[in-house]
Amino acid sequence: MYKRQKYFSLSPLSDIDNGEVYFEALEEKLNDDSIRNIAITGTFGSGKSSVLESYIAKSVSYTHLTLPTSDLV
């Protein structure tokens, strides 16, 4: 029997299903030598980290470093 969860994890996912448009945009800008910074903005829970985690999981061509912005204060 399916048990309904009362609380859901707010952790990012690394396997989103509908991220191709975001992945294409990231790939295009990451390959543009004139781009030095990329900002991903959105409200709490909108999927910013999930898009990045999923892109990194699918991509083998980039080395990455994850820095939580809360650590930069």
Residue pairs with C-beta under 8 A, 6 or more apart in sequence:
10 45
12 49
12 50
12 52
12 53
13 50
13 53
13 54
14 50
14 53
14 54
14 56
14 57
15 54
15 57
16 47
16 50
16 51
16 54
19 50
19 51
19 54
19 55
22 51
22 55
23 51
23 54
23 55
23 58
26 38
26 51
26 55
27 59
29 35
29 38
30 38
30 62
40 48
40 51
40 52
41 48
42 48
52 66
56 62
56 64
